[in-house]
Amino acid sequence: MPSDEVDRNRAENWDVLALLLSGAPSDQTLGLLAEVAGDETALGRAWRGLAQAAGDTDAASAAREFFDLFIGVGRGELLPYASFYITGFLNERPLAELRGDLARLGIARQSGDHDPEDRIALLCAIMAAYARGDLGHGPGPSQGEFFARHLAPWAAAFFEDLANAPAARFYAALARVGREFIAIETQGFALAAQERAIA
């Protein structure tokens, strides 16, 4: 598979994770997801599971699930932030380190956005931008460095928790996609680092 096609596929995976982790899907989005046909790879089977889950739910049910998982009364079942997963507390050193890298990439906080930047949805959106070639040309970290610093230490654990969260049904299927995709990205970046070391 040509590298540009690989990167398009990578960007699509990151985009879907970013979209569904930033808010509950609409009925239109669920309808599109329900039409996805995965292949026989582990990631493809996870996508088929997500397609089935999308066909079995509706926007109202997905919205309740999203609320229970990530918002809740007081707080949701999960806290999808790097600082929490890495240190056990919000707004800690991982957030400060991320803000430094975002500044070097020229990414500024949007007006009215009060959610910490180290949330999983934003990190997935940034990785999608890297995969599309929109980032990584200036003084900021490469996509491999960004992944290693801000996702590799905790994303797999987050998706494992999401897959097993009591409120997760549709989102449990999304978690399986995330878990498989993070494993692929981890292996890919490790292989690329080995190739650079040999060269």
C-alpha positions in Angstrom: 0.0 0.0 0.0 1.5 3.4 -1.0 2.6 5.6 1.9 0.2 8.3 1.0 -2.7 5.8 1.1 -1.5 4.6 4.5 -1.4 8.1 5.8 -4.9 8.8 4.5 -6.1 5.7 6.3 -4.3 6.7 9.4 -5.8 10.2 9.3 -9.3 8.7 8.8 -8.9 6.5 11.9 -7.6 9.4 14.0 -10.4 11.7 12.7 -13.1 9.2 13.7 -11.6 8.8 17.2 -11.4 12.6 17.6 -15.0 13.1 16.4 -16.6 10.5 18.6 -14.6 11.3 21.6 -15.3 15.0 21.4 -19.1 14.6 21.5 -21.9 12.2 20.9 -22.6 11.2 17.3 -25.6 12.4 15.3 -28.0 9.9 13.7 -26.4 10.8 10.4 -22.9 10.0 11.7 -24.3 6.7 13.2 -25.8 5.9 9.8 -22.5 6.4 8.0 -20.6 4.3 10.6 -23.1 1.5 10.2 -22.1 1.2 6.6 -18.4 0.6 7.3 -17.1 -2.8 6.2 -13.9 -3.9 7.9 -11.4 -6.5 6.7 -10.1 -9.6 8.5 -7.4 -7.8 10.4 -7.8 -7.1 14.1 -8.5 -3.5 13.3 -10.9 -4.4 10.5 -12.9 -6.7 12.9 -13.0 -3.9 15.4 -14.4 -1.6 12.8 -17.1 -4.2 11.9 -18.0 -4.2 15.6 -18.3 -0.4 15.6 -20.5 -0.6 12.5 -22.8 -3.1 14.2 -22.9 -1.0 17.4 -23.7 2.1 15.3 -26.6 0.3 13.7 -27.9 -0.8 17.0 -28.1 2.6 18.6 -29.5 6.1 18.0 -28.3 9.6 18.7 -30.3 10.0 21.9 -28.9 6.7 23.4 -25.4 7.6 22.3 -25.8 11.1 23.9 -26.8 9.6 27.2 -23.9 7.2 27.0 -21.5 10.0 26.3 -22.8 12.0 29.2 -22.5 9.1 31.6 -19.0 8.3 30.5 -17.4 11.7 30.2 -19.5 14.3 31.9 -21.8 12.8 34.5 -23.3 14.5 37.5 -20.2 15.8 39.1 -17.9 13.8 36.8 -18.2 11.0 34.3 -17.0 7.4 34.7 -13.8 8.3 32.9 -11.4 11.3 32.9 -10.0 11.3 29.4 -6.9 13.4 30.1 -3.2 12.6 29.9 -2.4 14.3 33.2 -4.9 12.1 35.0 -3.8 8.9 33.5 -0.1 9.6 33.9 0.0 11.3 37.3 -3.5 10.6 38.9 -4.3 14.3 38.9 -5.6 16.9 36.4 -3.6 19.9 35.1 -0.2 18.4 35.9 3.1 18.3 34.2 1.9 16.3 31.1 -0.5 19.2 30.3 2.3 21.8 30.7 4.6 19.8 28.4 1.8 19.4 25.9 1.2 23.2 25.9 4.8 23.8 25.2 4.7 21.4 22.1 1.4 23.0 20.9 3.0 26.4 21.1 5.9 25.2 19.0 3.4 23.7 16.5 1.6 27.1 16.3 -1.6 25.6 17.8 -3.5 28.0 20.1 -6.4 27.4 22.4 -9.7 28.4 20.8 -11.7 31.2 22.4 -14.2 29.8 24.9 -12.5 26.4 25.2 -12.0 25.8 28.9 -11.3 22.1 28.7 -7.6 21.1 29.3 -5.7 20.5 26.1 -4.5 17.1 27.1 -7.9 15.5 26.4 -7.9 12.4 24.2 -10.1 13.9 21.5 -7.8 16.9 20.8 -4.7 14.7 20.8 -6.4 12.4 18.2 -7.3 15.4 16.1 -3.7 16.6 16.2 -2.5 13.1 15.1 -4.9 13.3 12.2 -3.4 16.6 11.2 0.1 15.1 11.3 -1.1 12.1 9.2 -2.5 14.5 6.6 0.8 16.3 6.4 -0.6 19.5 8.0 1.9 19.5 10.9 5.5 18.6 11.5 7.2 20.9 9.1 8.3 23.6 11.6 10.2 23.7 14.9 7.7 21.5 16.8 7.9 17.8 17.4 7.7 15.2 14.7 4.5 13.1 14.7 6.5 10.2 16.2 7.8 12.4 19.0 4.3 13.9 19.6 2.8 10.4 19.8 5.6 9.1 22.1 5.2 12.1 24.5 1.5 12.6 24.6 -0.4 9.4 23.7 1.9 6.4 24.0 2.1 6.6 27.8 -1.6 6.4 28.4 -3.9 6.0 25.4 -3.9 2.2 25.4 -4.9 2.3 29.1 -7.7 4.8 28.4 -9.2 2.7 25.6 -9.0 -0.4 27.8 -10.9 1.4 30.6 -13.4 2.7 28.0 -14.0 -0.8 26.7 -14.8 -2.0 30.2 -16.7 1.0 31.5 -20.2 0.1 32.9 -22.0 2.7 30.8 -20.1 1.8 27.6 -22.0 0.1 24.8 -21.5 2.0 21.5 -18.4 3.5 23.1 -17.1 0.0 24.0 -17.0 -0.8 20.3 -15.2 2.5 19.6 -12.7 1.6 22.4 -11.9 -1.6 20.6 -11.1 0.4 17.4 -9.0 2.8 19.5 -7.1 0.0 21.2 -6.2 -1.8 18.0 -5.3 1.4 16.2 -3.0 2.6 19.0 -1.2 -0.7 19.0 -0.6 -0.4 15.2 0.6 3.2 15.6 2.9 2.2 18.4 4.4 -0.6 16.3 4.7 1.7 13.3 6.5 4.5 15.1 8.8 1.9 16.8 9.7 0.4 13.5 10.4 3.9 11.9 12.7 4.7 14.9 14.6 1.5 14.4 15.0 2.2 10.6 16.3 5.7 11.4 18.8 4.2 13.9 20.1 1.7 11.4 20.4 4.3 8.6 
